[in-house]
Amino acid sequence: MKMIAKEKDETEREESEELFFSAVRLAMKSAKELCGLDPKEKRITLKRLGYELGHSASRYLKATTMEELIDELSLIWSSYSLGQLELFSLKPLILDIYDCYDCLGNRYGVGVTLCPFKEGFLKAILEDKLGLKNEIVEIECCGTFQTHCKFEIKTKEFEGGNKF
C-alpha cells in the first residue's frame, strides 16, 4: 500500500512541476507581450516577477551543487522550449542561452536586452538552492544584435570576495 501511495505522490509531484514550468513559460510570454520589444521602463517589474517565480521554482529543483543546478536548469530550459541553457564559464560565472524564448522573433536586435525576467528568475534559484547572494546582469542579448543571450552572475563565492 505504501508503494502505491509513493508512486501516486511522485506522479502528482511530476504533474505539479509540469504545470508550474508551463506557467513560467506563459508568464514569460505575457511579460514579453506586456512590454513589447523595449522593456526598459518595465524592467524592474519584469525582474521582480522573475525573482518571485524563481523562488517558487526552487522547490521543484533537486540540485545541491552548481554543476547539478546548471544541468537541471538546462534540462528545464530545453523541456519547456525556453531555449538552450549552457554554462559558459565558472570563473567568472557566466551562462549562455541560445534560441532564447524571450528573444524569438528578435534575431536582428532592437538595441536593448530583453531578458530581465530571466535575470530575476535565475537570481532567486541561485539564492535558494545554493545560498549564493548574487547579482545577475544580461551582458549580451539577441535584442542587442548578438546570436544568443549571456548572463554574468556576480557572487561573493565565485568572484574572489567582491561585494556588490
Summary of the structure (lengths in Angstrom):
residues: 164
radius of gyration: 16.4
end to end distance: 52.7
largest distance: 59.2
contacts: 502
relative contact order: 0.15
helix: 54%
strand: 16%
